Amino acid sequence: MKACVFTIGCKLNEVESASLMRGLEERGFSVSDRLGYADVYLLNTCAVTAEAERKSRQAVSRMRKFNAAAPIIVFGCASQHDRHAFEEKEGVKVVAGAMCKDRVLTLLDSFLACGHAENADMLPTESVFCELPVPARTKTRAYLRVQDGCNRFCSYCLIPYLRGRSRSRGLAGAVREAMECGAKEIVLTGIDLSSYRDGESDLGDLLLALKDVPARIRLGSLETGIVTDAFLEKAQKMPNFAPHFHLSLQSGSTRVLKSMNRRYTREEYLAACRKIYAAFPSAAITTDIIVGFPTEEERDFCDSLSIVEEAGFARVHAFPFSAREGTQAAKLKDLPPAVKKERMERMLERCEQAEMSYVSRFLGKTLTALFEEDGGYTENYIRVFHETAKEGTMYEVRLTEPCKGGAKCELIKKL
């Protein structure tokens, strides 16, 4: 039988889907992550924006066009937020929530065995970290899911209501999986990775525990508060640490940050960036910026524009504000669409300039890159391209010229 696991949303969703795909393969399924004909569909949904929810619902109709008779199992944040929107759709046989992903394959087994399965509870009875069926891994890297949930309650975000409170995986189990996975790069992932805790151990301690793993260790998204001297000193002790920090920002204006309930100022964010550069001079700092938050005035937007250059960002994911019903920000008066559109255009131009400036710093320099199907990534997250580089291979490379999305390179040797 053929199974399709289709994913909408964040990197953690992708990690969870990758685990489910491996579990399906172990059950004898031929598995794809692209929509096409399949005997069964698993849909991992997203609710971070209204558009993501719309795409999640739309995916059910797209699946039915390929095989109207195939059962569809829906799970994730959009079904957690509005389960009835999926239960009413023809072809959907099981609806699970955002915190039931460890039970998705069991629900599928039950359905295939007897033709039905009870919908999973939408929330767990305890705030415990749920282990996925098998470790998530692509052809090139492994993803180590060590945290889930969030306690921050940013004013624009639904995720704490859908994924629950922060909870972490045991340090020993995480290290054991990393040691056994055999990947050349391991990415630590979580909804709020900075809040990782196992007893007295924090994220820095987890990094130190991974220093002997024969793989490059990369961090997922971080919050400003994690950037302390103690944390950076632990990272410096790792010979296998990739100096890439995705440090979530959202706005360059202290006033807007306060209305977002982000709990740091512009100055504190920039101080964290300076700490990172002092510890890792070649570090890439990447980030997210919301454009057109309801309280954003032109002067606030200009603060966001200027921080892109001041922080020296290597890459920025910028996107317009989208109100989510049930959040505090949804009660605020939205900005006119034309204002958000015009600001987005200015922001995207500034972000492109920042990325090119960062890449240009490393032209002629030697770095290491792990190649995927459509290019590779250096330790400091510069995307590089070479026509003959083999997927899944780590090379020492020299950057030769900038290009759209990164830089061309020459291969020096395999590593």
Secondary structure as GFF3:
##gff-version 3
##sequence-region A 1 415
A	DSSP	beta_strand	2	7	.	.	.	ID=ss1
A	DSSP	alpha_helix	11	26	.	.	.	ID=ss2
A	DSSP	beta_strand	30	32	.	.	.	ID=ss3
A	DSSP	beta_strand	40	45	.	.	.	ID=ss4
A	DSSP	alpha_helix	50	66	.	.	.	ID=ss5
A	DSSP	beta_strand	72	76	.	.	.	ID=ss6
A	DSSP	alpha_helix	77	81	.	.	.	ID=ss7
A	DSSP	alpha_helix	84	87	.	.	.	ID=ss8
A	DSSP	beta_strand	92	95	.	.	.	ID=ss9
A	DSSP	three_ten_helix	101	103	.	.	.	ID=ss10
A	DSSP	alpha_helix	104	114	.	.	.	ID=ss11
A	DSSP	beta_strand	136	137	.	.	.	ID=ss12
A	DSSP	beta_strand	142	145	.	.	.	ID=ss13
A	DSSP	beta_strand	147	148	.	.	.	ID=ss14
A	DSSP	alpha_helix	159	163	.	.	.	ID=ss15
A	DSSP	beta_strand	167	168	.	.	.	ID=ss16
A	DSSP	alpha_helix	171	181	.	.	.	ID=ss17
A	DSSP	beta_strand	185	189	.	.	.	ID=ss18
A	DSSP	three_ten_helix	193	195	.	.	.	ID=ss19
A	DSSP	beta_strand	197	198	.	.	.	ID=ss20
A	DSSP	beta_strand	201	202	.	.	.	ID=ss21
A	DSSP	alpha_helix	203	209	.	.	.	ID=ss22
A	DSSP	beta_strand	216	219	.	.	.	ID=ss23
A	DSSP	beta_strand	221	222	.	.	.	ID=ss24
A	DSSP	three_ten_helix	224	226	.	.	.	ID=ss25
A	DSSP	alpha_helix	229	236	.	.	.	ID=ss26
A	DSSP	beta_strand	244	247	.	.	.	ID=ss27
A	DSSP	alpha_helix	254	259	.	.	.	ID=ss28
A	DSSP	alpha_helix	266	279	.	.	.	ID=ss29
A	DSSP	beta_strand	284	291	.	.	.	ID=ss30
A	DSSP	alpha_helix	298	310	.	.	.	ID=ss31
A	DSSP	beta_strand	315	320	.	.	.	ID=ss32
A	DSSP	three_ten_helix	328	331	.	.	.	ID=ss33
A	DSSP	alpha_helix	337	360	.	.	.	ID=ss34
A	DSSP	beta_strand	366	372	.	.	.	ID=ss35
A	DSSP	beta_strand	375	378	.	.	.	ID=ss36
A	DSSP	beta_strand	383	385	.	.	.	ID=ss37
A	DSSP	beta_strand	394	403	.	.	.	ID=ss38
A	DSSP	beta_strand	406	414	.	.	.	ID=ss39
###
